[in-house]
Amino acid sequence: MLPKKIIAETLLTLGLLFPQNDTKTRSWLKSEKTGVSIDQAVCQCGSLSARERGFASFVIWHNRLVLLKQAFDDAQPRTLAQWLWDRRDGVQWYTFWVAILVVLLTLVFGMAQTIEGGIQTYYILLDHSKGVASSNK
């Protein structure tokens, strides 16, 4: 019914979109509760090597895969959890974590300085009250 090239490239495309060795993909497929049932055998299409994952390997599904990749790249994280784990832009990811670290260190050192200032003030007032009491005698 269908030419072998279409079937072969479709299986490669499914192997690209649903990698066989990815446990997260398998668990997502099992948990997906849509009106349409998804064939669990889609995860048995194999895994592609780095060379096979290039756009040049796909003739029939090339344009759709390019659109899918562009949509994936253009999507921005919307929730805090998505920001925490989005590693597509390495510079942005590291900048985010450095900013989190700076804020945490600022809070820790600010709290330590506040506590130390309170302790110093307490001892100064204690020492001052002893000095006032001894000068009144």
C-alpha positions in Angstrom: 0.0 0.0 0.0 2.7 2.5 1.0 6.1 2.7 -0.5 8.9 1.3 1.6 10.7 4.6 1.8 7.7 6.3 3.5 7.4 3.4 6.0 11.2 3.4 6.7 11.3 7.2 7.2 8.2 7.2 9.3 9.7 4.6 11.6 12.9 6.7 11.8 10.8 9.8 12.7 8.9 7.9 15.4 12.3 6.7 16.7 13.4 10.3 16.8 10.3 11.6 18.6 9.9 8.6 21.0 13.3 7.2 21.8 13.3 3.6 22.7 15.7 3.9 25.7 14.0 6.9 27.3 12.1 5.9 30.4 10.5 9.3 30.7 9.0 9.0 27.3 7.6 5.5 28.1 6.1 6.7 31.4 4.6 9.8 29.7 3.0 7.5 27.1 1.5 5.3 29.7 0.1 8.3 31.7 -1.3 10.1 28.7 -5.1 10.0 29.1 -6.5 11.5 25.9 -9.5 10.5 23.9 -7.2 8.9 21.4 -5.3 5.9 22.5 -1.6 6.0 21.8 0.0 2.7 20.7 2.7 1.8 23.2 4.7 0.1 20.5 5.7 3.5 19.3 8.6 3.3 21.8 9.9 0.2 20.0 10.9 2.0 16.8 14.6 2.1 18.0 17.0 4.9 18.8 18.8 7.0 16.3 22.5 7.8 16.2 23.7 11.4 16.1 24.2 11.2 12.3 20.7 9.8 11.8 19.1 12.6 13.8 20.2 15.2 11.3 17.6 16.9 9.1 19.3 15.6 6.0 18.2 12.0 7.0 14.6 13.0 6.6 13.2 13.8 3.2 9.5 13.2 3.6 9.0 14.5 7.1 11.8 17.2 6.9 9.5 20.3 6.8 7.3 19.1 9.6 10.3 18.2 11.8 11.9 21.6 11.1 8.6 23.3 12.2 8.5 21.1 15.3 12.1 22.0 16.2 11.3 25.7 15.7 8.3 25.5 17.9 10.3 23.7 20.6 13.1 26.3 20.4 10.7 29.3 20.5 8.8 28.0 23.5 9.7 29.8 26.7 9.3 28.4 30.2 6.2 29.7 32.0 6.5 28.2 35.5 9.3 28.2 38.1 9.7 24.5 37.7 10.1 24.9 33.9 12.8 27.6 34.5 14.6 25.4 36.9 15.0 22.5 34.5 15.0 24.2 31.0 18.6 23.6 29.7 18.1 24.5 26.1 20.0 27.8 26.5 23.0 26.9 28.6 24.1 30.5 29.2 20.6 31.5 30.4 20.4 28.3 32.6 23.7 29.0 34.3 22.9 32.7 34.7 19.6 31.7 36.4 21.4 29.4 38.8 24.1 32.0 39.6 21.4 34.6 40.3 19.7 32.1 42.6 23.0 31.4 44.4 23.7 35.2 44.8 20.3 35.8 46.3 20.7 32.9 48.7 24.2 34.0 49.8 22.9 37.6 50.2 20.1 36.3 52.4 22.5 34.1 54.5 25.2 36.8 55.0 22.6 39.5 55.6 20.9 37.4 58.3 24.3 36.6 59.8 25.2 40.3 59.8 21.9 41.3 61.4 22.3 38.7 64.1 25.8 39.8 64.8 24.7 43.5 64.9 22.0 42.6 67.4 24.5 40.7 69.6 26.9 43.6 69.5 24.2 46.1 70.4 23.1 43.9 73.3 26.6 43.8 74.7 27.2 47.5 74.2 23.9 48.3 76.0 24.8 45.8 78.8 28.3 47.3 79.2 26.8 50.8 79.1 24.2 50.0 81.7 27.0 48.6 84.0 29.0 51.8 83.5 26.0 54.0 84.3 25.3 52.0 87.4 28.9 52.2 88.7 29.1 56.0 88.0 25.9 56.5 90.0 27.5 55.0 93.2 
